[in-house]
Amino acid sequence: MFFGSSTCGECLKIKEELIYPLQKKHKEALDVIILDTDNDSALSILIKMEEEYKVKSTASQELFFPDTFLTGYDDIMKYGKMMIEARIGKNVGSFKQLTADSSELTNFLKNKAMDWGFLIGTILTGLADGINPCAIATMIFLISFMATQKRTRKQILLIGMTYTATVFVTYLAMGLGLKGVVDQIKGRYILYQIIRWGAFLAAVTVAFFSFKDAFVYKKTRKSENISLQLPKSVKLRIHKIISGNLSGTSLVIGSITTGFLVTILEAICTGQMYVPYIVAMTQRESLRLKGFLFLILYNFLFVLPLLIVMVLAYFGLKWNDLAKKTQKNMVFLKITLGLVMTALAFYLAIDLI
């Protein structure tokens, strides 16, 4: 049984150079069913075959035997003839009677779309979290403090890379821990539903206040009127941590300590995006095993703006230049956060309703 698209050049080659010649050679001894995956009914049958045969790596061309399968143009062209002829005249079983199921196809396509949507969402949410004004405010103070300490370019690079790596590892560990907790709670239906609805409401709330902050800042140009920012006491605590750990000579240890503590404190603000994102991840069973990779991608994108700023600081970026650029683009940043959180809320809502 061969599955391929009628508009696929490699599929046509397989039929013309492999299947048709073998059919002509062996006539009645060989029965090959060819299904066009451009048709919904054939695609539905292919989905069932992949489930039945536990196909892990799908391809545009798939060739099934009663006892095994081949996927991909290269493998089919290389091994197809040998495997087909080896089974002619032998009892290798038969295919199960399979029928097309439109609802199954619909669910399959929906799940595929949701998985792709989550990948795009991971990229957007990770970047948006990284340009969160809370995180940028810490970057500004960090650069200004290094300037007052008259650090050399080499020291700035060492502090920046160590600090960034620590933020990445700490934030990733926090995400994995939270994901593990939520995964454990999934077995308790009522509690898990409360968490899911809570994440949805949190996403909606953050989106609302992000848009509100954009409107207020555009009107007043005063950052103190912004709702979504770190409390003053937390900001002062972060400043104290940076000053206390990066003023000595043990730059690596100081950078690690600073990165760890600052990441935990910043989570009050950055967690407003991180928590709903992780809850959204736990809703998709297909992401259970891939969740770790998605979190790595998210956290890389989260620290990417910080990494860029540290490299620019090495080449002479001044803290006041970064502060001016942040203020100039504050409305854009807030609207971006609002749009991303709206999309995340929508994604969470799809599985809730």
C-alpha positions, 0 to 999 in steps of 0.5 A: 500500500503506497501513500503519496501526493499526486502533485509530488514529483518524488511520489510520481518517480516512485510509481513510474520507476518502482511500482509500475514496473514491478506490477508489470513484471509480476502481474497478478502476483503483486497487488499494490494499492496506491492512495493519493494523500491529497484526498481526505479519505486517503489521508485519514487511512494513512493516519490510521496506518501510521498509528497501527504501525507506530510510525515515528518518522513520517514522510511525504511518501510511505510504503506499507507491507502487511508486516512492515513499512518504509518511509521517505523517497530514498529508503523506498527507492533503495529497499522497496524493490527488494522488500516487495519481491521478497514477499511475493508468493509468501504468506506475510499476512494481510492489511486490516480493513481500514475506512476513512473517518472524517472526524479522525482526520479533523482531530489530526489536522487540529492537533497538527495545527495546535502543535505548529501554533505552539511552536510559533507561540514559543518563539513569540512568547520567549522573545516577548518575555525577554524584552519585558520592561522588567528584564530591561530595567535590570539590564540597564542597572547592571550596565550602569553599575559595571560602568561605575566600577570601571570594568574592562571590556574583558571583565564586562564580557565575563560578567555578561556571559556568566550572568546570562548563562546563569539566568538561562539555567535558573529560569529553565530549572524553574520552568521544568519544576513548574511543568513537573508540578502541573503534570502531577496535578493533571490527574486531579481533574478539579484542581487541574481545571482551576489551574488551567482557568487561572492561567487563562485569566492571568493571560487575559489580565496581563494582556489587558494591563499591557494595553492599558500601560501602552495607552497610559505611557503614550499619554503621560510618558511617565514610567511610574504610572505603568502597572506591570512592573517590579515593585519598588522594594523588589527593584531595590533588592535587585540593585542591592544584590547586583552591587553586593556581588559584582563589586568584588574580585570574584567576578564568576562567583558574583555573576552566578550568585547575581544571576540566580537571585535576580532571576528568582526575584524577577519571576514576580514580573516575568512569571506573568508570561512564563506560568500561562505558557507552561500551563498551555504546554501541559494541555498538549499530550503531544508535547509531553516528551518534547516539552523539554526542548520547547523550554530550552527554545523558550529560555534561549529566546528569553535570554537572547535580548540580554545576550545581545545587550551584554555583547553591545556593552562589551563594544561600548553601549552606555546604560543611558542609551539603552534607557533612552531606547527603552523609553522611546519604544515602551509603547511598542513593547507593551503592545507587543506583550499585550498581543502575545498574551492575547494569543496565549489566552486564545490558545489556552481557551481552545482546549478549555471550551 
